[in-house]
Amino acid sequence: MKNPFLDFRSLPYRKKEIPLERIVRAKQEVLEHIVEGYLRLVEEEAKDLVWLVEHSRVVKAYEAALKSIRDLHYDQDDIEEFCAELDSSHKIPYMISGPAGIYISALVNHSEEDRIVLRLQDYQRVFHFLGYRLPEGKTLVLQGDVGDFIGAGLSGGRLVVEGSTGNWCGAGMMRGEILVSEHAGQKTGEWMRGGEIHVDGMIRSVGKTLFGGRIYRRGRLVSPQPIGEHT
């Protein structure tokens, strides 16, 4: 019986690139662009050797971050990969906590996804400024304890912290909602203008609100203080 495959012996063999390889390579290129943008931001912010939390400086860092990622296409997995790189420092020689969180916030706010979950509980580093300027229509879930200024300047989004926050949670928030499943630090809601903060655990201290906003602890309104109650 004739071998039915003999007729194909003379055909040239062409190695096909596995689509998965292209996907992995594209992911690596995206991460490299994200890291490069962050390093440019840090180099600019580190010129003074120390990074101070000032409103003008925070806004400047955020605008620089948006400029770096403006034409970049990425998703939640890329953001998480960048967080892991920040934690391990394999590609990133140094990290400034403030700009790092602001840069991650810009990635979240500029992404096409409406809901993003960041699993931070296994990281050694503490991230600050996550949820900065989170816009309306966006939900950000942070799994694990986080640092200071979480949800600062919140602009209508929904921020869920499955853990505890540091100080100044919701500072300067405009509108939206912050849910904290455990504890919040000092000056919670400082300078907030609107929106709501709900904390299921303890609040070390409540900040001074400017024009509005409500802070609840275990479902009970603590700021503004209900009429007839005293500290």
Secondary structure, DSSP 8 states (H G I E B T S, - for coil): ---TTGGGTTS-------HHHHHHHHHHHHHHHHHHHHHHHHHHHGGGSS----HHHHHHHHHHHHHHHTT----HHHHHHHHHHHHH-SS-S---HHHHHHHHHHHHHHSS-SEEEEE-TT-SS---STTTT-BTT-EEEEES---SSTTTT-EEEEEEEES---SSTTTT--EEEEEESS-B-TTBTTT--S-EEEESS-BS-B---SS--EEEETTEEEES--TT---
